[in-house]
């Protein structure tokens, strides 16, 4: 009977130890799974593949909610509000001329645009990442009459054929704009949207203006451009710049730190499990040792009684 107790205790100890190792191996695999595998560099003689992503153009367009159709204004720029599909670029057109663009991030948009003198037919068109256009919104017609314009001079307008331009992070992004009206020289103030100081630029005559900027970090930026002529008449244009590339190093460091913290937390789990399972394992081992000692004592007693009887 005593030998049966010893055998059962050892068997239970092995079972508990095996369960502990199984749990530890499973949790360690989970922790190692969060470590990204390194990407090997291209090898000599290897081939690269390039794929073209195709998708249908947007089927749902944007709509202008304010200003109301038939509104009249005496100051420019004005604010245009509307609703739009998330993730698409919204470009505003005035008399079929692009006068501003903005990304739709929350299902709605709000943008300031400059008006032409007289009647302005405003429309909104959405574009996807492949620059495929969606449906054109209903026309909203407004009138602009600047009562002080005759005292200052001719109206200044700034437009572009591109509502969005892109370049790789660290590379120069070039953007052509069309400057019309007013009288030179012209002063530009460009806010590139990346936290840098506004860029100042001057141009003597109207015509094509080429602006350029290099973004240090990848992302989508809102660019605001204001131009003022010799008489103080101003025009405003808002567009979207895209800097391609990987996330900036600071963001990557934060991401790596979070991964390390997660890994540390997961690695603490097997340690805690091992500590919990250590107590019953120790108790069973201790009990097995006591049973073994008791068996030896009983054997010695039997041998002693046997010798004594002889």
C-alpha positions as CSV (number, residue, x, y, z in Angstrom):
1,X,0.0,0.0,0.0
2,X,2.8,2.4,0.8
3,X,4.6,1.6,-2.5
4,X,1.4,2.5,-4.4
5,X,1.2,5.9,-2.7
6,X,4.8,6.6,-3.7
7,X,4.1,5.6,-7.3
8,X,1.0,7.8,-7.5
9,X,2.8,10.8,-6.0
10,X,5.6,10.6,-8.5
11,X,3.1,10.2,-11.4
12,X,1.2,13.3,-10.3
13,X,4.5,15.3,-10.1
14,X,5.4,14.3,-13.6
15,X,1.9,15.3,-14.9
16,X,2.1,18.7,-13.2
17,X,5.6,19.3,-14.5
18,X,4.6,18.4,-18.0
19,X,1.5,20.7,-17.9
20,X,3.7,23.6,-16.6
21,X,6.2,23.1,-19.5
22,X,3.3,22.9,-22.0
23,X,1.8,26.2,-20.7
24,X,5.3,27.9,-20.8
25,X,6.0,26.8,-24.4
26,X,2.6,28.0,-25.6
27,X,3.0,31.4,-24.0
28,X,6.6,31.8,-25.1
29,X,5.5,31.1,-28.7
30,X,2.9,33.8,-28.4
31,X,5.5,36.3,-27.2
32,X,7.9,35.4,-30.0
33,X,5.1,35.7,-32.6
34,X,4.9,39.5,-32.1
35,X,8.5,40.0,-33.2
36,X,8.5,40.9,-36.9
37,X,10.7,38.8,-39.2
38,X,13.5,40.7,-40.9
39,X,13.1,41.4,-44.6
40,X,16.1,40.1,-46.5
41,X,17.7,42.5,-49.0
42,X,17.5,41.7,-52.7
43,X,20.0,39.2,-53.9
44,X,22.0,39.3,-57.2
45,X,20.1,37.6,-59.9
46,X,16.7,38.1,-58.2
47,X,13.7,39.6,-60.0
48,X,11.3,42.3,-58.8
49,X,7.6,42.3,-59.3
50,X,5.4,45.3,-59.7
51,X,1.6,45.2,-59.5
52,X,-1.0,47.8,-60.5
53,X,-4.0,48.1,-58.3
54,X,-7.3,48.5,-60.1
55,X,-10.6,49.4,-58.6
56,X,-13.8,51.0,-59.9
57,X,-14.2,54.8,-59.5
58,X,-16.2,56.2,-56.6
59,X,-20.0,55.8,-57.0
60,X,-21.0,58.2,-54.3
61,X,-20.0,61.8,-54.5
62,X,-19.9,64.8,-52.3
63,X,-22.6,67.5,-51.8
64,X,-22.4,71.1,-50.8
65,X,-24.6,72.0,-47.9
66,X,-23.5,75.7,-47.4
67,X,-23.6,78.3,-48.8
68,X,-27.2,78.1,-50.0
69,X,-28.0,78.4,-53.7
70,X,-28.5,82.0,-54.7
71,X,-26.5,83.5,-51.8
72,X,-24.6,86.7,-52.3
73,X,-21.2,87.8,-50.8
74,X,-19.2,91.0,-50.6
75,X,-16.1,89.4,-49.1
76,X,-13.8,86.6,-50.2
77,X,-12.7,83.9,-49.4
78,X,-15.8,82.2,-48.1
79,X,-16.3,78.9,-46.2
80,X,-17.9,75.9,-48.0
81,X,-19.3,73.0,-46.0
82,X,-20.6,69.7,-47.2
83,X,-20.8,65.9,-46.8
84,X,-18.5,63.4,-48.5
85,X,-17.4,59.7,-48.5
86,X,-14.6,59.1,-46.0
87,X,-11.1,58.6,-47.3
88,X,-11.6,60.5,-50.6
89,X,-10.2,63.8,-51.8
90,X,-12.8,66.5,-52.3
91,X,-12.0,69.2,-54.9
92,X,-14.1,72.3,-55.2
93,X,-14.7,73.9,-58.6
94,X,-15.8,77.4,-59.3
95,X,-17.0,78.0,-62.9
96,X,-15.2,74.7,-63.8
97,X,-11.9,75.9,-62.3
98,X,-10.3,74.1,-59.3
99,X,-10.3,76.5,-56.4
100,X,-9.5,74.2,-53.4
101,X,-9.2,70.7,-52.2
102,X,-9.4,68.8,-48.9
103,X,-9.4,65.2,-47.6
104,X,-12.7,63.8,-46.3
105,X,-11.8,62.2,-43.0
106,X,-15.0,62.3,-41.0
107,X,-17.8,62.2,-43.5
108,X,-17.9,65.9,-43.9
109,X,-15.7,68.7,-45.2
110,X,-15.1,72.4,-44.5
111,X,-12.9,74.5,-46.7
112,X,-12.3,78.2,-47.6
113,X,-12.2,79.2,-51.3
114,X,-11.8,82.5,-53.1
115,X,-14.6,83.6,-55.5
116,X,-14.5,85.2,-58.9
117,X,-16.2,88.5,-59.4
118,X,-19.8,88.1,-60.4
119,X,-21.6,84.7,-60.6
120,X,-19.9,81.6,-59.2
121,X,-21.1,78.1,-60.0
122,X,-19.7,75.9,-57.2
123,X,-19.4,72.1,-57.5
124,X,-17.6,69.3,-55.6
125,X,-16.0,66.2,-57.1
126,X,-14.4,63.4,-55.1
127,X,-11.3,61.5,-56.2
128,X,-9.9,58.1,-54.9
129,X,-6.2,57.2,-54.4
130,X,-6.0,56.4,-58.1
131,X,-7.3,59.9,-59.0
132,X,-10.5,58.4,-60.4
133,X,-13.3,61.0,-60.2
134,X,-16.7,60.3,-58.7
135,X,-20.0,61.9,-59.5
136,X,-20.2,65.7,-59.6
137,X,-22.4,67.4,-57.0
138,X,-25.3,69.6,-57.7
139,X,-24.4,73.2,-58.7
140,X,-24.6,75.8,-56.1
141,X,-24.7,79.3,-57.6
142,X,-23.5,82.3,-55.6
143,X,-22.7,85.9,-56.4
144,X,-19.6,87.9,-55.4
145,X,-19.5,91.7,-55.5
146,X,-16.7,93.5,-53.7
147,X,-17.8,97.1,-53.2
148,X,-14.2,98.1,-52.4
149,X,-12.6,96.5,-55.3
150,X,-12.6,99.6,-57.5
151,X,-10.6,101.5,-54.9
152,X,-7.8,98.9,-54.8
153,X,-7.5,97.4,-58.2
154,X,-8.2,94.2,-60.2
155,X,-9.2,91.0,-58.5
156,X,-6.4,88.5,-57.9
157,X,-7.0,84.7,-58.6
158,X,-4.8,81.7,-57.8
159,X,-5.7,78.3,-59.2
160,X,-4.0,75.0,-60.1
161,X,-4.8,71.9,-62.2
162,X,-3.8,69.8,-59.3
163,X,-5.8,69.5,-56.1
164,X,-3.3,66.9,-54.8
165,X,0.4,66.3,-55.4
166,X,2.7,63.7,-53.9
167,X,6.4,63.0,-53.6
168,X,8.6,60.7,-51.5
169,X,9.6,61.9,-48.0
170,X,12.8,63.8,-48.2
171,X,12.4,64.5,-51.9
172,X,11.3,67.8,-53.4
173,X,7.6,68.2,-54.2
174,X,6.9,70.6,-57.0
175,X,3.6,72.3,-57.6
176,X,2.6,74.6,-60.5
177,X,0.0,77.3,-59.9
178,X,-1.6,79.9,-62.2
179,X,-1.6,83.5,-60.9
180,X,-4.0,85.9,-62.6
181,X,-5.2,89.5,-62.2
182,X,-3.9,92.2,-59.9
183,X,-0.7,94.0,-60.4
184,X,2.9,93.0,-59.5
185,X,4.9,92.5,-57.6
186,X,3.2,89.6,-55.7
187,X,4.0,88.3,-52.3
188,X,3.3,84.6,-51.4
189,X,2.9,83.1,-47.9
190,X,2.8,79.3,-48.0
191,X,2.0,77.2,-45.0
192,X,3.0,73.6,-45.9
193,X,1.1,72.1,-43.0
194,X,4.1,70.3,-41.4
195,X,4.8,72.7,-38.6
196,X,7.6,74.6,-40.4
197,X,7.5,78.4,-40.6
198,X,5.4,79.8,-43.5
199,X,7.5,80.1,-46.6
200,X,7.7,83.6,-48.2
201,X,8.1,84.1,-51.9
202,X,7.8,87.0,-54.3
203,X,7.1,87.2,-58.0
204,X,7.2,90.2,-60.3
205,X,4.5,89.3,-62.8
206,X,1.4,87.1,-63.1
207,X,1.6,83.7,-64.8
208,X,2.7,80.3,-63.8
209,X,4.2,80.0,-60.3
210,X,6.2,76.9,-59.3
211,X,6.3,76.2,-55.6
212,X,8.4,73.4,-54.0
213,X,8.9,71.8,-50.6
214,X,10.5,68.7,-49.1
215,X,8.7,66.9,-46.3
216,X,10.8,65.2,-43.7
217,X,8.1,62.8,-42.6
218,X,5.5,60.7,-44.5
219,X,1.9,61.8,-44.2
220,X,-1.0,63.9,-45.7
221,X,-0.7,67.6,-45.3
222,X,-3.0,70.6,-45.8
223,X,-1.3,73.4,-47.7
224,X,-2.6,76.9,-47.4
225,X,-1.4,79.6,-49.9
226,X,-2.1,83.3,-49.7
227,X,-0.9,85.7,-52.4
228,X,-1.2,89.5,-52.2
229,X,-0.5,92.0,-55.0
230,X,1.0,95.5,-55.0
231,X,-2.3,97.1,-54.1
232,X,-3.1,94.7,-51.2
233,X,-5.6,92.6,-53.0
234,X,-5.4,89.0,-51.9
235,X,-6.3,85.5,-53.0
236,X,-6.4,82.2,-51.1
237,X,-6.0,78.6,-52.2
238,X,-6.0,75.4,-50.1
239,X,-4.7,72.1,-51.5
240,X,-3.5,68.7,-50.2
241,X,0.1,67.4,-50.3
242,X,1.0,63.7,-49.8
243,X,4.5,62.7,-48.6
244,X,5.1,59.0,-49.4
245,X,7.2,56.6,-47.4
246,X,7.5,54.9,-44.1
247,X,6.3,56.3,-40.8
248,X,8.8,58.7,-39.2
249,X,11.5,57.4,-36.9
250,X,9.9,58.8,-33.8
251,X,6.6,57.0,-34.5
252,X,8.5,53.8,-35.4
253,X,10.3,54.1,-32.0
254,X,7.1,54.5,-30.2
255,X,5.6,51.5,-32.0
256,X,8.7,49.4,-31.2
257,X,8.5,50.5,-27.6
258,X,4.9,49.4,-27.4
259,X,5.8,46.1,-29.0
260,X,8.5,45.5,-26.4
261,X,6.1,46.4,-23.6
262,X,3.6,44.0,-24.9
263,X,6.2,41.3,-25.2
264,X,7.3,42.0,-21.7
265,X,3.8,41.7,-20.4
266,X,3.3,38.4,-22.2
267,X,6.6,37.0,-20.9
268,X,5.5,37.9,-17.4
269,X,2.5,35.5,-17.8
270,X,4.5,32.3,-18.0
271,X,6.6,33.5,-15.0
272,X,3.4,34.0,-13.0
273,X,2.1,30.6,-14.1
274,X,5.4,28.9,-13.2
275,X,5.3,30.6,-9.7
276,X,1.8,29.3,-9.1
277,X,2.5,25.8,-10.3
278,X,5.8,25.8,-8.3
279,X,3.9,25.6,-4.9
280,X,1.9,22.4,-5.6
281,X,4.9,20.8,-7.4
282,X,7.1,21.6,-4.3
283,X,4.5,20.1,-2.0
284,X,4.1,16.9,-4.1
285,X,7.9,16.5,-4.2
286,X,8.1,17.1,-0.5
287,X,5.4,14.5,0.1
288,X,7.1,12.0,-2.2
289,X,10.3,12.5,-0.2
290,X,8.4,11.9,3.1
291,X,6.9,8.7,1.7
292,X,10.3,7.5,0.6
293,X,11.7,8.2,4.1
294,X,8.8,6.4,5.7
295,X,9.3,3.4,3.5
296,X,12.9,3.2,4.5
297,X,11.9,3.4,8.2
298,X,9.3,0.7,7.8
299,X,11.8,-1.5,6.0
300,X,14.4,-1.0,8.7
301,X,11.8,-1.7,11.4
302,X,10.7,-5.0,9.7
303,X,14.4,-6.0,9.3
304,X,15.0,-5.2,12.9
305,X,12.0,-7.2,14.1
306,X,13.0,-10.1,11.9
307,X,16.5,-10.1,13.3
308,X,15.3,-9.7,16.8
309,X,12.9,-12.7,16.5
310,X,15.8,-14.8,15.3
